[in-house]
Amino acid sequence: MHEFYSFWGFYSLNSGPPGDLYVYLDIEEIPEIQRDGINLSSTISISYLDAILGTAIKVKTVEGTTDLQIPPGTQPGDVLVLARKGVPKLNRPSIRGDHFFTVKVSIPKRISAKELELLEELAALRNAPANRSKTRPKVQKSEEITESEKDTIMENKDESEDQIDLWKTLKDFAG
């Protein structure tokens, strides 16, 4: 990105006539950081555990890498601010913008049996109703369905049920 500034009315060193001064600045663009006037914005992705428990993560700013505190209970879409880490105001460098970070929470598509067990235990600790079905879904009976097709249907329904159970577990846990 190029920015152009023009200044006029400067005198030369050798007592010549005043002239114009043209300044071209090459500004390095950082793909993860968007500029809006003197404020900057970025998107960060954290795990659901970091969102629940809170943490400190390293984030990229125009001044380099710095720590950003993620408070416990951070929700997807929350905006966290690093004050005065934005762009200095032109002709007033003592005034700086802020750097805003929009939070995305990553929820895993698959978890281990142990993780599922722990999440269900956490849900039970929160006195959440344990209305999770441990039975296999019923398969439609038909003489034309082969054994291998039955196995495929059962696997697909089990996988779908696991995803629904994970989502319910996370919703019950997060409240």
Secondary structure, 3 states (H helix, E strand, C coil): CEEEEEEEEECCCCCCCCEEEEEEEECCCCCCCEEECCEEEEEEEEEHHHHHHCEEEEEEECCEEEEEEECCCCCCCCEEEECCCCCEECCEEEEECCEEEEEEEECCCCCCHHHHHHHHHHHHHCCCCCCCCCCCCCCCCCCCCCHHHHHHHHHHHHHHHHHHHHHHHHHHHHC
